[in-house]
Amino acid sequence: METFIQLVVSGIATGSIYGSLGLAVVLILRSTRALNFAQGEMATFGAFTAWSLLNTGLSYWVVFALMIPISFCGGFALHRVIVRPFERGSFSRLVMVLLGVFVALNGVTIYIWGGIPKSLETPFRQKPYDIGGVFISAHDIGTIGVMLGMLFAIYLLFNRTNLGLAMRATAENRASSQLLGIPVGLMLGVGWGLAAVVGTIAGMMIAPKLVLDPTLMLGVLLYMFAAITLGGFESPIGAVVGGILVGVGENLLGHYSLNLGLFTLSIGNELRLPAALFLIVIVLMIRPQGLFGREHVQRV
């Protein structure tokens, strides 16, 4: 039972990172109607930038606070300079541009910091918490707390501020928003900035559990796509719930075996990535809109 609880808590912590990255992708998807394949590289670049600032002697939480405006400005500039000129073009051209951003960011990261893995220390204590005989990582609990705080801040932004209302209106109907006087281009840039902030925070939280290198988010990106596929491509709450379900399921199936009668299912560490891909395929076949998505009906 103790092992089960530890796996669930660790899965929630990892899944909250998947969900946060998924939320960033959903924010961009709802506004530009294109999947941001570069979201993982944006998060990796932010994590490396934080690592460089930490090496100057600044404390982790000072760097954490600095990275919010830095990553926001980076995401905003990326949209204005590279993405915006192609938004009104064809869908395929925008996808190619985003793939180009993915490759370019990966190359710039390797050029600046090299390919040698680096270590990013956790800001939380090394000793795990002993809760009723169950030892739970302090970093996992801290990650859950940070991600919940970030998600709550995003909720307040979108539901309690005029800026959030304008962003939601832009995502729902760009043409009507322009008629109402909402600066659509500015709102789209703000959305990219927020996505960059979310990605950077996720990168700073997951880097201490993994190795900080230019491929930090490649595996995480597949789990993130599994999360938004399961939750719904256009549902912010679906991205978060899907991420948690994927994180917990990944941990449990990686440790336990599931007896299905004719055969026993046990994915292990080696099959975790193929299992995430398999989940994407199954959900797309059975319920393409995901758990929280809406089915779109088009008259022909």
C-alpha positions in Angstrom: 0.0 0.0 0.0 2.9 2.4 0.9 4.5 1.8 -2.6 1.1 2.4 -4.3 0.7 5.8 -2.5 4.3 6.8 -3.4 3.7 5.9 -7.0 0.4 7.8 -7.2 1.9 11.0 -5.6 5.0 10.8 -7.9 2.6 10.2 -10.8 0.5 13.3 -9.9 3.7 15.4 -9.7 5.0 14.3 -13.1 1.5 14.3 -14.6 1.0 18.0 -13.5 4.0 18.8 -15.6 2.6 17.0 -18.6 -0.7 18.8 -18.0 1.0 22.2 -17.7 2.8 21.7 -20.9 -0.4 20.5 -22.5 -2.2 23.6 -21.2 0.4 25.8 -22.9 -0.1 23.9 -26.2 -3.9 24.3 -25.8 -3.6 28.0 -25.3 -1.8 28.4 -28.6 -3.9 25.8 -30.4 -7.1 27.6 -29.5 -5.8 30.9 -30.9 -3.7 29.9 -33.9 -5.4 26.6 -34.7 -2.0 24.9 -34.9 -0.1 22.5 -32.6 3.0 24.2 -31.2 5.6 21.4 -31.8 8.3 23.8 -30.4 6.7 23.9 -26.9 9.1 21.4 -25.5 12.1 23.2 -26.9 10.8 26.5 -25.5 10.7 24.9 -22.1 14.2 23.4 -22.5 15.6 26.8 -23.5 14.0 28.4 -20.5 15.4 25.7 -18.1 18.9 26.2 -19.5 18.5 30.0 -19.1 17.5 29.4 -15.5 20.6 27.2 -15.0 22.9 29.9 -16.3 21.3 32.5 -13.9 21.7 30.0 -11.0 25.4 29.8 -11.8 25.7 33.5 -11.2 25.0 32.9 -7.5 21.3 33.9 -7.4 19.0 31.8 -5.3 16.5 29.4 -7.0 13.4 31.4 -6.2 14.9 34.7 -7.3 15.8 33.0 -10.6 12.2 31.5 -10.7 10.8 35.0 -10.3 13.1 36.4 -13.0 12.3 33.7 -15.5 8.6 34.7 -15.5 9.1 38.0 -17.3 12.1 36.8 -19.3 10.2 33.8 -20.7 7.1 35.8 -21.3 9.1 38.4 -23.4 10.8 35.5 -25.3 7.4 33.9 -26.2 5.9 37.2 -27.1 8.8 38.1 -29.3 8.8 34.7 -31.0 5.2 35.1 -31.9 5.6 38.7 -33.2 8.7 38.1 -35.2 8.4 34.5 -36.6 4.9 33.1 -36.1 2.6 36.1 -36.8 3.6 36.7 -40.5 2.4 33.1 -41.2 -0.8 33.0 -39.2 -3.0 34.0 -42.1 -1.4 31.6 -44.5 -2.2 27.9 -45.0 -2.3 25.5 -42.1 0.5 23.4 -43.5 2.8 26.4 -43.9 2.2 27.3 -40.2 3.0 23.8 -39.1 6.2 23.8 -41.1 7.2 27.1 -39.5 6.6 25.7 -36.0 8.6 22.6 -36.9 11.4 25.0 -38.0 11.2 26.8 -34.7 11.6 23.4 -32.9 14.7 22.6 -34.9 16.1 26.1 -34.5 15.6 26.3 -30.8 17.2 22.9 -30.3 20.2 24.0 -32.4 20.6 27.3 -30.5 20.4 25.5 -27.2 23.2 23.1 -28.2 25.3 26.1 -29.6 25.0 28.1 -26.4 25.2 25.4 -23.7 26.7 22.4 -25.6 25.5 18.8 -25.5 27.0 17.9 -22.1 24.3 17.0 -19.6 24.0 19.4 -16.7 22.5 19.2 -13.2 19.7 21.5 -11.9 19.3 21.2 -8.2 15.9 20.9 -6.6 14.8 23.9 -4.6 13.2 21.6 -2.1 14.8 19.6 0.7 16.6 16.4 -0.2 15.1 14.3 2.6 11.7 12.9 1.8 8.6 13.4 4.0 7.5 10.6 6.2 3.7 10.6 6.1 2.3 7.7 8.1 5.2 5.5 7.2 5.0 6.4 3.5 8.1 8.2 2.3 7.2 10.8 -0.4 9.7 12.9 -2.2 9.8 16.6 -1.1 10.4 17.6 -4.8 7.2 15.8 -5.9 5.1 17.6 -3.2 6.8 20.9 -4.1 6.2 20.3 -7.8 2.5 19.7 -7.2 2.3 22.8 -5.1 4.0 25.0 -7.7 1.9 23.6 -10.5 -1.4 24.1 -8.6 -0.4 27.7 -7.8 0.4 28.4 -11.5 -2.8 26.8 -12.7 -4.8 28.8 -10.1 -3.1 32.0 -11.3 -4.0 31.2 -14.9 -7.6 30.5 -13.8 -7.8 33.9 -12.1 -6.3 35.6 -15.2 -8.9 34.1 -17.6 -11.9 34.4 -15.4 -11.4 37.5 -13.2 -9.5 40.0 -15.5 -10.4 42.0 -18.6 -7.2 40.8 -20.2 -8.3 37.2 -19.7 -11.7 37.9 -21.1 -10.2 39.5 -24.2 -7.9 36.5 -24.7 -10.9 34.1 -24.4 -12.9 36.2 -26.9 -9.9 36.1 -29.3 -9.6 32.4 -29.0 -13.4 31.8 -29.6 -13.9 34.2 -32.5 -11.1 36.3 -33.9 -13.2 38.3 -36.4 -15.8 39.3 -33.8 -13.1 40.3 -31.4 -11.6 42.6 -34.0 -15.0 44.2 -34.5 -15.3 44.8 -30.8 -12.0 46.7 -30.8 -9.9 43.9 -29.2 -6.2 44.1 -30.4 -6.2 40.5 -31.6 -2.5 40.5 -32.6 -1.5 41.7 -29.1 -3.7 39.0 -27.5 -2.2 36.3 -29.5 1.3 37.5 -28.5 0.2 37.5 -24.9 -1.0 33.9 -25.3 2.4 32.9 -26.6 4.1 34.7 -23.8 2.0 32.8 -21.2 2.7 29.5 -23.0 6.4 30.2 -22.7 6.1 31.0 -19.0 4.2 27.8 -18.3 6.7 25.8 -20.3 9.7 27.3 -18.5 8.2 26.6 -15.1 7.5 23.0 -16.1 11.1 22.7 -17.4 12.5 24.0 -14.1 10.4 21.5 -12.1 11.1 18.4 -14.2 14.9 19.1 -14.8 15.9 18.1 -11.2 14.2 14.7 -11.8 15.9 14.1 -15.1 19.1 15.3 -16.7 19.3 18.8 -18.1 20.4 18.4 -21.7 19.0 19.6 -25.1 16.8 16.5 -25.3 15.2 17.2 -21.9 11.6 17.5 -23.3 11.6 15.1 -26.2 10.2 12.2 -24.2 8.1 14.5 -22.1 6.6 16.0 -25.2 5.1 12.6 -26.2 3.5 12.2 -22.8 2.2 15.8 -23.1 0.5 15.0 -26.5 -1.0 11.8 -24.9 -2.4 14.1 -22.1 -4.1 16.6 -24.4 -5.3 13.8 -26.7 -6.9 12.1 -23.7 -8.3 15.3 -22.2 -9.3 17.0 -25.4 -7.3 19.2 -27.7 -9.2 22.4 -27.0 -10.0 21.8 -23.3 -7.6 23.5 -20.7 -9.1 21.5 -17.9 -8.8 18.4 -20.1 -5.1 19.0 -20.6 -4.5 19.1 -16.8 -6.7 16.1 -16.0 -5.3 14.2 -18.9 -1.7 14.9 -17.8 -2.4 13.7 -14.3 -4.1 10.5 -15.6 -1.1 9.8 -17.9 1.4 10.5 -15.1 -0.3 8.2 -12.6 -1.0 5.5 -15.2 2.6 5.6 -16.4 3.9 5.1 -12.9 1.5 2.3 -11.9 1.8 0.3 -15.2 5.6 0.7 -15.0 5.6 -0.9 -11.6 2.7 -3.3 -11.5 1.4 -5.9 -14.0 -2.3 -5.9 -15.1 -3.8 -9.4 -15.5 -6.2 -9.3 -18.5 -7.0 -13.0 -18.6 -5.4 -14.1 -21.8 -2.3 -12.1 -21.1 -0.6 -9.9 -18.5 0.1 -6.2 -19.3 3.3 -4.8 -17.9 4.9 -2.0 -19.8 8.1 -1.5 -17.7 10.5 1.4 -18.1 11.4 0.3 -21.7 7.9 0.5 -23.0 6.6 3.7 -21.4 7.1 5.8 -24.6 5.4 3.3 -26.9 2.6 3.0 -24.4 2.0 6.7 -24.6 1.9 6.5 -28.4 -0.5 3.5 -28.1 -2.8 5.6 -25.9 -2.9 8.4 -28.4 -3.9 6.0 -31.2 -6.6 4.3 -29.1 -8.2 7.6 -27.9 -8.2 9.0 -31.5 -9.9 5.8 -32.7 -12.5 5.6 -29.9 -13.1 9.2 -28.8 -11.2 11.7 -31.0 -12.5 14.7 -29.1 -11.1 13.4 -25.8 -12.7 13.2 -22.4 -13.6 16.9 -22.1 -13.6 18.0 -25.7 -16.7 18.8 -27.8 -17.6 16.9 -30.9 -17.7 19.3 -33.9 -20.6 18.7 -36.3 -20.2 20.2 -39.8 -23.1 20.5 -42.2 -22.2 19.2 -45.7 
